[in-house]
Amino acid sequence: MGGGGMGGGMGGGGGGMGMFSIPPRKIVRLAYRGVCLEHGKREPSSRMRYKLVPVKDYSKDPGLAELLSLVARGRIATPIAQAAAWNLNSKMTWQALAAKRYSRLGGGYHPPYFHLQHLIKAREVVAWSRAMGAKRQRQAPRVEPTRPAQGIRTFDGAAATR
């Protein structure tokens, strides 16, 4: 197990600032907070291999990035996060999420997957995530390739032109 929080690392005695070292060719288990991003895929299993990728490499949706930041920091309950993730990423409607039921062997009562209160809160979270994502995108510095201004000499002595 790896160290977590401010007391992680350094033998668990603090001072490691949450960092720890994994020796080469060793396997560790880490607690992971996440949600399923693609509705309809198989249930996750500890026997499956997973590849962690940056959110920006998975999706260009700034709202999804904001939602996943909340999830990773433990700021949102799992059912709320799951409903929000499927709405944002799998484009499931709120009606489809409300109609989703657990399937039980032997038939009988199939309880709802999400409680009404979770869906109400998930809608609020999606609206907030989209707004914050759009705001961060607007505030992000624009990166444009730089080139010498017209009339400025380059290192080889030639005048730069546009």
MDTraj code that builds the backbone (N, CA, C; nanometers):
import mdtraj as md
import numpy as np

residues = "MET GLY GLY GLY GLY MET GLY GLY GLY MET GLY GLY GLY GLY GLY GLY MET GLY MET PHE SER ILE PRO PRO ARG LYS ILE VAL ARG LEU ALA TYR ARG GLY VAL CYS LEU GLU HIS GLY LYS ARG GLU PRO SER SER ARG MET ARG TYR LYS LEU VAL PRO VAL LYS ASP TYR SER LYS ASP PRO GLY LEU ALA GLU LEU LEU SER LEU VAL ALA ARG GLY ARG ILE ALA THR PRO ILE ALA GLN ALA ALA ALA TRP ASN LEU ASN SER LYS MET THR TRP GLN ALA LEU ALA ALA LYS ARG TYR SER ARG LEU GLY GLY GLY TYR HIS PRO PRO TYR PHE HIS LEU GLN HIS LEU ILE LYS ALA ARG GLU VAL VAL ALA TRP SER ARG ALA MET GLY ALA LYS ARG GLN ARG GLN ALA PRO ARG VAL GLU PRO THR ARG PRO ALA GLN GLY ILE ARG THR PHE ASP GLY ALA ALA ALA THR ARG".split()
xyz = np.array([
    [0.0830, -0.1186, 0.0000],
    [0.0000, 0.0000, 0.0000],
    [0.0869, 0.1241, 0.0000],
    [0.0468, 0.2239, -0.0717],
    [0.1207, 0.3485, -0.0749],
    [0.0739, 0.4425, 0.0333],
    [0.1540, 0.5428, 0.0598],
    [0.1165, 0.6432, 0.1589],
    [0.0236, 0.7440, 0.0969],
    [-0.0629, 0.7978, 0.1767],
    [-0.1561, 0.8959, 0.1241],
    [-0.1659, 1.0138, 0.2173],
    [-0.2090, 1.1245, 0.1654],
    [-0.2266, 1.2421, 0.2482],
    [-0.0937, 1.3015, 0.2905],
    [-0.1012, 1.3947, 0.3814],
    [0.0194, 1.4640, 0.4263],
    [0.1107, 1.3743, 0.5079],
    [0.0573, 1.2664, 0.5643],
    [0.1409, 1.1790, 0.6457],
    [0.2041, 1.0674, 0.5658],
    [0.1824, 1.0649, 0.4342],
    [0.2341, 0.9555, 0.3528],
    [0.3839, 0.9635, 0.3348],
    [0.4407, 0.8524, 0.2946],
    [0.5845, 0.8470, 0.2717],
    [0.6611, 0.8481, 0.4023],
    [0.7893, 0.8397, 0.3947],
    [0.8773, 0.8452, 0.5103],
    [0.8325, 0.7505, 0.6208],
    [0.7909, 0.6302, 0.5840],
    [0.7502, 0.5322, 0.6838],
    [0.6188, 0.5650, 0.7502],
    [0.5375, 0.6510, 0.6893],
    [0.4090, 0.6869, 0.7467],
    [0.4219, 0.7849, 0.8614],
    [0.5429, 0.8301, 0.8904],
    [0.5643, 0.9186, 1.0031],
    [0.5520, 1.0650, 0.9682],
    [0.5026, 1.0965, 0.8507],
    [0.4880, 1.2362, 0.8125],
    [0.6149, 1.2864, 0.7461],
    [0.6088, 1.4048, 0.6995],
    [0.7256, 1.4652, 0.6372],
    [0.7410, 1.4284, 0.4913],
    [0.6635, 1.3299, 0.4430],
    [0.6750, 1.2885, 0.3042],
    [0.5909, 1.3717, 0.2112],
    [0.5120, 1.4624, 0.2663],
    [0.4259, 1.5508, 0.1882],
    [0.3372, 1.4734, 0.0910],
    [0.2941, 1.3519, 0.1297],
    [0.2041, 1.2743, 0.0471],
    [0.2720, 1.1961, -0.0627],
    [0.4038, 1.2033, -0.0728],
    [0.4756, 1.1323, -0.1783],
    [0.5316, 1.0012, -0.1247],
    [0.5510, 0.9085, -0.2139],
    [0.6127, 0.7817, -0.1777],
    [0.6849, 0.7288, -0.2995],
    [0.7671, 0.6288, -0.2797],
    [0.8477, 0.5743, -0.3881],
    [0.8075, 0.4299, -0.4134],
    [0.7952, 0.3949, -0.5402],
    [0.7657, 0.2572, -0.5784],
    [0.8909, 0.2020, -0.6448],
    [0.9517, 0.0997, -0.5858],
    [1.0725, 0.0421, -0.6461],
    [1.0417, -0.0175, -0.7840],
    [1.1431, -0.0246, -0.8718],
    [1.1234, -0.0832, -1.0048],
    [1.0691, -0.2256, -0.9953],
    [0.9839, -0.2608, -1.0899],
    [0.9252, -0.3942, -1.1034],
    [0.8445, -0.4375, -0.9810],
    [0.7949, -0.3428, -0.9039],
    [0.7093, -0.3746, -0.7896],
    [0.5677, -0.3303, -0.8221],
    [0.4731, -0.3957, -0.7613],
    [0.3325, -0.3637, -0.7810],
    [0.2775, -0.3111, -0.6496],
    [0.2015, -0.2037, -0.6580],
    [0.1360, -0.1492, -0.5394],
    [-0.0125, -0.1335, -0.5689],
    [-0.0892, -0.1291, -0.4638],
    [-0.2324, -0.1022, -0.4773],
    [-0.2593, 0.0348, -0.4176],
    [-0.3305, 0.1143, -0.4920],
    [-0.3637, 0.2484, -0.4475],
    [-0.5144, 0.2659, -0.4485],
    [-0.5641, 0.3394, -0.3518],
    [-0.7057, 0.3745, -0.3536],
    [-0.7276, 0.4687, -0.4719],
    [-0.8364, 0.4494, -0.5414],
    [-0.8636, 0.5299, -0.6600],
    [-1.0090, 0.5729, -0.6572],
    [-1.0326, 0.7002, -0.6741],
    [-1.1693, 0.7512, -0.6839],
    [-1.1985, 0.7765, -0.8311],
    [-1.3042, 0.7186, -0.8790],
    [-1.3384, 0.7394, -1.0183],
    [-1.4817, 0.7003, -1.0455],
    [-1.5239, 0.7235, -1.1672],
    [-1.6567, 0.6856, -1.2128],
    [-1.6439, 0.6222, -1.3504],
    [-1.7452, 0.5478, -1.3888],
    [-1.7508, 0.4905, -1.5229],
    [-1.7867, 0.6031, -1.6195],
    [-1.7090, 0.6201, -1.7235],
    [-1.7353, 0.7266, -1.8199],
    [-1.8171, 0.6794, -1.9390],
    [-1.8217, 0.5492, -1.9630],
    [-1.8902, 0.4979, -2.0816],
    [-1.9976, 0.3987, -2.0403],
    [-2.1220, 0.4454, -2.0420],
    [-2.2343, 0.3603, -2.0041],
    [-2.2431, 0.2407, -2.0980],
    [-2.2687, 0.1251, -2.0404],
    [-2.2846, 0.0040, -2.1199],
    [-2.1614, -0.0837, -2.1246],
    [-2.0485, -0.0329, -2.0795],
    [-1.9272, -0.1164, -2.0760],
    [-1.9360, -0.2137, -1.9595],
    [-1.8528, -0.3185, -1.9634],
    [-1.8510, -0.4188, -1.8565],
    [-1.8149, -0.3559, -1.7229],
    [-1.8637, -0.4199, -1.6165],
    [-1.8303, -0.3753, -1.4814],
    [-1.6802, -0.3865, -1.4594],
    [-1.6203, -0.2889, -1.3908],
    [-1.4765, -0.2972, -1.3637],
    [-1.4437, -0.4133, -1.2707],
    [-1.3246, -0.4622, -1.2812],
    [-1.2791, -0.5738, -1.1989],
    [-1.1329, -0.5514, -1.1628],
    [-1.0941, -0.5972, -1.0451],
    [-0.9540, -0.5838, -1.0046],
    [-0.8638, -0.6736, -1.0891],
    [-0.9221, -0.7676, -1.1621],
    [-0.8426, -0.8560, -1.2481],
    [-0.8140, -0.7946, -1.3844],
    [-0.8806, -0.6859, -1.4151],
    [-0.8599, -0.6201, -1.5443],
    [-0.7435, -0.5224, -1.5341],
    [-0.6792, -0.4976, -1.6471],
    [-0.5716, -0.3988, -1.6520],
    [-0.6310, -0.2671, -1.7002],
    [-0.5853, -0.1609, -1.6381],
    [-0.6327, -0.0286, -1.6746],
    [-0.5142, 0.0604, -1.7067],
    [-0.5386, 0.1584, -1.7903],
    [-0.4355, 0.2556, -1.8239],
    [-0.4887, 0.3930, -1.7838],
    [-0.4161, 0.4617, -1.6983],
    [-0.4544, 0.5961, -1.6589],
    [-0.4059, 0.6938, -1.7651],
    [-0.4953, 0.7796, -1.8087],
    [-0.4595, 0.8806, -1.9080],
    [-0.5073, 1.0167, -1.8579],
    [-0.4391, 1.1223, -1.8968],
    [-0.4865, 1.2556, -1.8595],
    [-0.6242, 1.2811, -1.9200],
    [-0.7071, 1.3532, -1.8477],
    [-0.8424, 1.3823, -1.8950],
    [-0.8377, 1.4495, -2.0313],
    [-0.7435, 1.5421, -2.0514],
    [-0.7366, 1.6151, -2.1789],
    [-0.7068, 1.5234, -2.2968],
    [-0.6454, 1.4067, -2.2709],
    [-0.6198, 1.3109, -2.3780],
    [-0.7418, 1.2237, -2.4063],
    [-0.8335, 1.2169, -2.3106],
    [-0.9531, 1.1345, -2.3260],
    [-1.0682, 1.2147, -2.3863],
    [-1.0856, 1.3379, -2.3405],
    [-1.1994, 1.4185, -2.3832],
    [-1.1603, 1.5653, -2.3909],
    [-1.2188, 1.6343, -2.4851],
    [-1.1971, 1.7787, -2.4982],
    [-1.3053, 1.8572, -2.4248],
    [-1.3970, 1.7890, -2.3562],
    [-1.5071, 1.8536, -2.2848],
    [-1.4559, 1.9131, -2.1538],
    [-1.4501, 2.0464, -2.1425],
    [-1.3996, 2.1067, -2.0191],
    [-1.4907, 2.0797, -1.8996],
    [-1.6192, 2.0572, -1.9239],
    [-1.7117, 2.0245, -1.8152],
    [-1.6793, 1.8896, -1.7536],
    [-1.6418, 1.7930, -1.8370],
    [-1.6047, 1.6606, -1.7866],
    [-1.4781, 1.6700, -1.7024],
    [-1.3831, 1.7505, -1.7453],
    [-1.2594, 1.7682, -1.6682],
    [-1.2896, 1.8259, -1.5304],
    [-1.3803, 1.9226, -1.5231],
    [-1.4182, 1.9810, -1.3937],
    [-1.4862, 1.8770, -1.3051],
    [-1.5757, 1.7975, -1.3638],
    [-1.6440, 1.6934, -1.2872],
    [-1.5433, 1.5939, -1.2307],
    [-1.4513, 1.5486, -1.3134],
    [-1.3534, 1.4495, -1.2679],
    [-1.2597, 1.5064, -1.1618],
    [-1.2371, 1.6350, -1.1652],
    [-1.1581, 1.6988, -1.0600],
    [-1.2320, 1.6912, -0.9266],
    [-1.3627, 1.7138, -0.9292],
    [-1.4438, 1.7007, -0.8070],
    [-1.4402, 1.5575, -0.7546],
    [-1.4527, 1.4620, -0.8460],
    [-1.4521, 1.3201, -0.8078],
    [-1.3187, 1.2836, -0.7438],
    [-1.2093, 1.3214, -0.8069],
    [-1.0759, 1.2852, -0.7583],
    [-1.0483, 1.3431, -0.6203],
    [-1.1037, 1.4606, -0.5929],
    [-1.0813, 1.5240, -0.4633],
    [-1.1817, 1.4783, -0.3579],
    [-1.2718, 1.3870, -0.3949],
    [-1.3693, 1.3368, -0.2988],
    [-1.4731, 1.4399, -0.2591],
    [-1.5019, 1.5356, -0.3466],
    [-1.5939, 1.6447, -0.3156],
    [-1.7374, 1.6150, -0.3545],
    [-1.7618, 1.4957, -0.4090],
    [-1.8946, 1.4646, -0.4607],
    [-1.9259, 1.3178, -0.4343],
    [-2.0486, 1.2893, -0.3957],
    [-2.0902, 1.1515, -0.3676],
    [-2.0897, 1.0696, -0.4965],
    [-2.0549, 0.9430, -0.4845],
    [-2.0405, 0.8557, -0.6015],
    [-2.1664, 0.8483, -0.6881],
    [-2.2878, 0.8276, -0.6325],
    [-2.4044, 0.8195, -0.7218],
    [-2.4291, 0.9494, -0.7990],
    [-2.4043, 1.0615, -0.7351],
    [-2.4212, 1.1909, -0.8018],
    [-2.3179, 1.2045, -0.9137],
    [-2.1944, 1.1697, -0.8828],
    [-2.0871, 1.1775, -0.9823],
    [-2.1144, 1.0850, -1.1002],
    [-2.1652, 0.9641, -1.0717],
    [-2.1905, 0.8683, -1.1791],
    [-2.2993, 0.9178, -1.2731],
    [-2.4077, 0.9689, -1.2175],
    [-2.5156, 1.0220, -1.3016],
    [-2.4647, 1.1392, -1.3857],
    [-2.3875, 1.2275, -1.3245],
    [-2.3330, 1.3427, -1.3968],
    [-2.2381, 1.2978, -1.5083],
    [-2.1540, 1.1988, -1.4796],
    [-2.0578, 1.1501, -1.5795],
    [-2.1292, 1.0888, -1.6991],
    [-2.2310, 1.0073, -1.6744],
    [-2.3034, 0.9463, -1.7863],
    [-2.3815, 1.0504, -1.8656],
    [-2.4304, 1.1542, -1.7993],
    [-2.4997, 1.2597, -1.8711],
    [-2.4013, 1.3371, -1.9591],
    [-2.2862, 1.3723, -1.9033],
    [-2.1875, 1.4503, -1.9786],
    [-2.1192, 1.3698, -2.0880],
    [-2.0710, 1.2516, -2.0542],
    [-1.9849, 1.1787, -2.1465],
    [-2.0600, 1.0801, -2.2356],
    [-2.1588, 1.0107, -2.1805],
    [-2.2338, 0.9129, -2.2604],
    [-2.3609, 0.9726, -2.3185],
    [-2.3831, 1.1013, -2.2905],
    [-2.4992, 1.1748, -2.3437],
    [-2.6319, 1.1102, -2.3042],
    [-2.6366, 1.0465, -2.1869],
    [-2.7625, 0.9896, -2.1378],
    [-2.8507, 1.1036, -2.0883],
    [-2.9769, 1.0997, -2.1243],
    [-3.0698, 1.2026, -2.0785],
    [-3.1029, 1.1791, -1.9316],
    [-3.1541, 1.2829, -1.8670],
    [-3.1947, 1.2685, -1.7267],
    [-3.3106, 1.1705, -1.7158],
    [-3.3955, 1.1648, -1.8184],
    [-3.5062, 1.0691, -1.8183],
    [-3.4531, 0.9261, -1.8237],
    [-3.3532, 0.9022, -1.9074],
    [-3.2946, 0.7678, -1.9169],
    [-3.2263, 0.7294, -1.7862],
    [-3.1593, 0.8238, -1.7234],
    [-3.0947, 0.7957, -1.5950],
    [-3.1985, 0.7664, -1.4873],
    [-3.3101, 0.8397, -1.4892],
    [-3.4164, 0.8170, -1.3904],
    [-3.4832, 0.6816, -1.4116],
    [-3.4883, 0.6352, -1.5354],
    [-3.5532, 0.5071, -1.5663],
    [-3.4607, 0.3878, -1.5440],
    [-3.3326, 0.4108, -1.5279],
    [-3.2360, 0.3012, -1.5119],
    [-3.2631, 0.2255, -1.3821],
    [-3.2646, 0.0931, -1.3912],
    [-3.2925, 0.0066, -1.2754],
    [-3.1843, -0.0984, -1.2608],
    [-3.1646, -0.1426, -1.1365],
    [-3.0783, -0.2580, -1.1111],
    [-3.1521, -0.3818, -1.1589],
    [-3.0802, -0.4773, -1.2141],
    [-3.1436, -0.6041, -1.2501],
    [-3.1046, -0.7057, -1.1439],
    [-3.2016, -0.7761, -1.0948],
    [-3.1798, -0.8761, -0.9904],
    [-3.2119, -1.0138, -1.0458],
    [-3.1328, -1.1112, -1.0047],
    [-3.1617, -1.2486, -1.0442],
    [-3.2937, -1.2914, -0.9821],
    [-3.3714, -1.3652, -1.0559],
    [-3.4983, -1.4149, -1.0037],
    [-3.6139, -1.3187, -1.0225],
    [-3.5896, -1.2076, -1.0895],
    [-3.6988, -1.1146, -1.1167],
    [-3.7401, -1.0380, -0.9929],
    [-3.8678, -1.0036, -0.9878],
    [-3.9179, -0.9279, -0.8742],
    [-3.8878, -0.7801, -0.8881],
    [-3.8802, -0.7149, -0.7748],
    [-3.8592, -0.5701, -0.7699],
    [-3.7196, -0.5333, -0.8186],
    [-3.7130, -0.4360, -0.9051],
    [-3.5861, -0.3838, -0.9556],
    [-3.5727, -0.2390, -0.9072],
    [-3.4919, -0.2167, -0.8046],
    [-3.4814, -0.0806, -0.7491],
    [-3.4158, 0.0156, -0.8475],
    [-3.4476, 0.1442, -0.8340],
    [-3.3861, 0.2433, -0.9229],
    [-3.2361, 0.2530, -0.8989],
    [-3.1646, 0.2787, -1.0046],
    [-3.0196, 0.2930, -0.9968],
    [-2.9829, 0.4223, -0.9238],
    [-3.0598, 0.5285, -0.9478],
    [-3.0354, 0.6587, -0.8857],
    [-3.1603, 0.7054, -0.8125],
    [-3.1418, 0.7606, -0.6938],
    [-3.2518, 0.8239, -0.6215],
    [-3.2772, 0.9607, -0.6836],
    [-3.3992, 1.0073, -0.6707],
    [-3.4371, 1.1362, -0.7272],
    [-3.3452, 1.2482, -0.6766],
    [-3.3128, 1.2450, -0.5471],
    [-3.2263, 1.3492, -0.4902],
    [-3.0874, 1.3483, -0.5550],
    [-3.0376, 1.2296, -0.5879],
    [-2.9072, 1.2200, -0.6548],
    [-2.9131, 1.2824, -0.7941],
    [-3.0217, 1.2582, -0.8655],
    [-3.0345, 1.3137, -1.0007],
    [-3.0495, 1.4655, -0.9973],
    [-3.1227, 1.5158, -0.8985],
    [-3.1377, 1.6611, -0.8856],
    [-3.0011, 1.7249, -0.8612],
    [-2.9258, 1.6675, -0.7691],
    [-2.7926, 1.7205, -0.7386],
    [-2.6982, 1.7028, -0.8586],
    [-2.7100, 1.5906, -0.9294],
    [-2.6246, 1.5663, -1.0464],
    [-2.6483, 1.6718, -1.1542],
    [-2.7731, 1.7127, -1.1728],
    [-2.8027, 1.8186, -1.2709],
    [-2.7338, 1.9485, -1.2321],
    [-2.7363, 1.9787, -1.1019],
    [-2.6686, 2.0992, -1.0534],
    [-2.5177, 2.0889, -1.0768],
    [-2.4626, 1.9716, -1.0501],
    [-2.3184, 1.9498, -1.0675],
    [-2.2798, 1.9629, -1.2147],
    [-2.3609, 1.9088, -1.3049],
    [-2.3324, 1.9194, -1.4488],
    [-2.3350, 2.0660, -1.4921],
    [-2.4357, 2.1404, -1.4462],
    [-2.4438, 2.2825, -1.4819],
    [-2.3210, 2.3573, -1.4303],
    [-2.2813, 2.3301, -1.3056],
    [-2.1640, 2.3951, -1.2471],
    [-2.0379, 2.3553, -1.3235],
    [-2.0228, 2.2267, -1.3528],
    [-1.9035, 2.1771, -1.4222],
    [-1.8901, 2.2400, -1.5601],
    [-2.0010, 2.2502, -1.6317],
    [-1.9967, 2.3122, -1.7645],
    [-1.9588, 2.4594, -1.7549],
    [-2.0189, 2.5299, -1.6585],
    [-1.9899, 2.6726, -1.6422],
    [-1.8440, 2.6945, -1.6034],
    [-1.7940, 2.6169, -1.5087],
    [-1.6547, 2.6322, -1.4655],
    [-1.5577, 2.5924, -1.5765],
    [-1.5909, 2.4861, -1.6488],
    [-1.5057, 2.4438, -1.7597],
    [-1.4968, 2.5502, -1.8671],
    [-1.6112, 2.6111, -1.9001],
    [-1.6131, 2.7174, -2.0007],
    [-1.5351, 2.8391, -1.9515],
    [-1.5501, 2.8712, -1.8235],
    [-1.4781, 2.9855, -1.7663],
    [-1.3275, 2.9624, -1.7713],
    [-1.2839, 2.8435, -1.7322],
    [-1.1402, 2.8132, -1.7347],
    [-1.0863, 2.8150, -1.8778],
    [-1.1683, 2.7691, -1.9709],
    [-1.1251, 2.7675, -2.1107],
    [-1.1076, 2.9105, -2.1630],
    [-1.2002, 2.9993, -2.1245],
    [-1.1888, 3.1393, -2.1668],
    [-1.0672, 3.2070, -2.1044],
    [-1.0347, 3.1680, -1.9794],
    [-0.9239, 3.2315, -1.9081],
    [-0.7884, 3.1715, -1.9429],
    [-0.7875, 3.0578, -2.0092],
    [-0.6606, 2.9923, -2.0433],
    [-0.5833, 3.0799, -2.1407],
    [-0.4541, 3.0922, -2.1194],
    [-0.3751, 3.1738, -2.2122],
    [-0.3746, 3.1113, -2.3513],
    [-0.3899, 3.1951, -2.4496],
    [-0.3858, 3.1493, -2.5885],
    [-0.2408, 3.1279, -2.6277],
    [-0.2110, 3.0112, -2.6768],
    [-0.0739, 2.9815, -2.7176],
    [-0.0671, 2.9889, -2.8696],
    [0.0073, 3.0870, -2.9171],
    [0.0259, 3.1024, -3.0608],
    [0.1741, 3.0874, -3.0911],
    [0.2056, 3.0296, -3.2045],
    [0.3477, 3.0176, -3.2386],
    [0.4092, 3.1566, -3.2521],
    [0.5275, 3.1700, -3.2014],
    [0.5954, 3.2997, -3.2106],
    [0.6823, 3.3035, -3.3352],
    [0.6956, 3.4215, -3.3890],
    [0.7835, 3.4414, -3.5038],
    [0.8393, 3.5831, -3.4931],
    [0.9541, 3.6065, -3.5499],
    [1.0126, 3.7403, -3.5388],
    [0.9264, 3.8434, -3.6110],
    [0.9215, 3.9622, -3.5547],
    [0.8466, 4.0704, -3.6184],
    [0.9164, 4.1108, -3.7476],
    [0.8405, 4.1689, -3.8386],
    [0.8958, 4.2095, -3.9672],
    [1.0050, 4.3142, -3.9459],
    [1.1126, 4.2985, -4.0147],
    [1.2221, 4.3939, -4.0053],
    [1.3240, 4.3605, -3.8977],
    [1.3014, 4.2595, -3.8172],
    [1.3978, 4.2217, -3.7141],
    [1.4950, 4.1224, -3.7750],
    [1.6226, 4.1429, -3.7483],
    [1.7248, 4.0547, -3.8033],
    [1.7321, 3.9265, -3.7215],
    [1.7484, 3.8143, -3.7901],
    [1.7648, 3.6850, -3.7237],
    [1.9121, 3.6618, -3.6986],
    [1.9463, 3.5531, -3.6335],
    [2.0849, 3.5242, -3.5993],
    [2.1736, 3.5028, -3.7215],
    [2.1130, 3.4624, -3.8327],
    [2.1966, 3.4404, -3.9508],
    [2.2187, 3.5700, -4.0296],
    [2.1637, 3.6815, -3.9789],
    [2.1873, 3.8109, -4.0417],
    [2.0825, 3.8500, -4.1434],
    [1.9961, 3.7557, -4.1833],
    [1.8931, 3.7867, -4.2817],
    [1.7762, 3.8559, -4.2127],
    [1.7076, 3.9398, -4.2867],
    [1.5896, 4.0064, -4.2319],
    [1.4738, 3.9079, -4.2304],
    [1.4036, 3.9055, -4.1208],
    [1.2879, 3.8166, -4.1090],
    [1.1698, 3.8785, -4.1807],
    [1.0948, 3.7969, -4.2517],
    [0.9744, 3.8437, -4.3189],
    [0.8576, 3.7605, -4.2718],
    [0.7418, 3.8149, -4.2873],
    [0.6220, 3.7425, -4.2430],
    [0.5659, 3.6590, -4.3501],
])
top = md.Topology()
chain = top.add_chain()
for i, resn in enumerate(residues, 1):
    res = top.add_residue(resn, chain, resSeq=i)
    for name in ("N", "CA", "C"):
        top.add_atom(name, md.element.get_by_symbol(name[0]), res)
traj = md.Trajectory(xyz[None], top)
